[in-house]
Amino acid sequence: MRQDKRKGKIGLIVLLITVIGVIAYMYVKKMFALDGPVYNVPAFITGF
């Protein structure tokens, strides 16, 4: 029972990180108007 609870917590944390990551990505994309394909993103991150 305890292990299942911990597993659920980890899943929730992963989901939360994913959601925050997507929102942050959308925000950054909107802010810098990167309306190119996805392969522009690594170049943007390394150029940051």
C-alpha positions in Angstrom: 0.0 0.0 0.0 2.7 2.4 1.0 4.8 1.7 -2.2 1.8 2.4 -4.4 1.3 5.7 -2.7 4.9 6.6 -3.4 4.6 5.5 -7.0 1.5 7.8 -7.4 3.4 10.7 -5.9 6.3 10.3 -8.3 3.9 10.1 -11.2 2.2 13.3 -10.0 5.6 15.1 -9.8 6.5 13.9 -13.3 3.2 15.1 -14.6 3.6 18.5 -12.8 7.1 18.9 -14.3 5.8 18.1 -17.8 2.9 20.6 -17.5 5.3 23.3 -16.2 7.7 22.5 -19.0 5.1 22.8 -21.7 3.7 26.1 -20.2 7.2 27.5 -20.0 8.0 26.4 -23.5 4.8 28.0 -24.9 5.6 31.2 -22.9 9.1 31.4 -24.2 8.0 30.7 -27.7 5.4 33.4 -27.6 7.8 35.9 -25.9 10.6 35.4 -28.5 8.2 34.7 -31.4 10.0 31.5 -32.4 7.5 30.5 -35.1 9.9 28.0 -36.7 10.0 24.2 -36.4 11.0 22.4 -33.2 14.7 22.1 -34.2 15.1 25.8 -33.6 14.6 25.2 -29.9 18.0 23.6 -29.1 19.8 26.3 -31.0 17.8 28.9 -29.0 18.7 27.2 -25.7 22.5 27.0 -26.6 22.4 30.6 -27.8 20.8 31.6 -24.5 
